[in-house]
Amino acid sequence: MAKSKWLLGLLGLAFILALTWHFSWSAVTPKGQPPLTRLTNDNLFVSQFNRAASHVRMVLLLSPT
């Protein structure tokens, strides 16, 4: 019984690590979509956001807390 709990915990950890890798370091986008960029300058963000005024836009803010 203890081995099955340990195995289940290990599988859960592997799943969480796979999801973390997929959403953090996998920067592959579908065909026809521009590549992902990391925005480090406020002016760059504003200009890219305003340039796409005729399209649907979404801003995702992530916080480590």
N, C-alpha and C positions, 0 to 999 in steps of 0.2 A: 504494500500500500504506500509506503514511504517513497519507493522508487517511482511509482506512477505520479505522485504529487511533484516530485523533483523533475520528472520528465515534462509534465504539464507546465511547470514554471519555466523550464528551459525553452519550450516551444513558444510560450507567451513572450519571453524576452526576445527570441529570434524574430517573432512577428513584429514587435515594437521596433526593433532595430531596422528591419526591412522597411517599415513605413517611414521611419526617420530618414533613412537614406533616400527613399523615393522622393519625399517632399523637400528635403534639404539640399541634396547634391545632384539630383537628376534634373538637368536643365534641358531635357529634350522636349520640344514642342511639336504639335501636330503640323503636318504639311499645310502651307498657306498662312500660318500664324508666325508673326515676327518672333525672333528668339527672346528669351527672358533676359532682363537686364537688372543689375543691382543699382538702385538709385542712391547715390552718395551725395548729391548736391541738390539743394532745394530748387534752384532755378531749372535744373534739368527735369525734375519731376513736374514742375508747373508747366514748362513748355511742352513736354510730351503729353501731359494730361489735357491741356487746352488744344493741342493739335488734333486730338481725336474727338472734338466736340460733337460731331455728327454721329458718333458711334456710342454704344453702351460702354460705360467705363466702370471699373470696380477697383477700390483701393482696399488692400488687405494689410492691416497693421498687426504685427506680432509683437508680443511683449514676453520677456523671459520670466516675468513674475506671475 
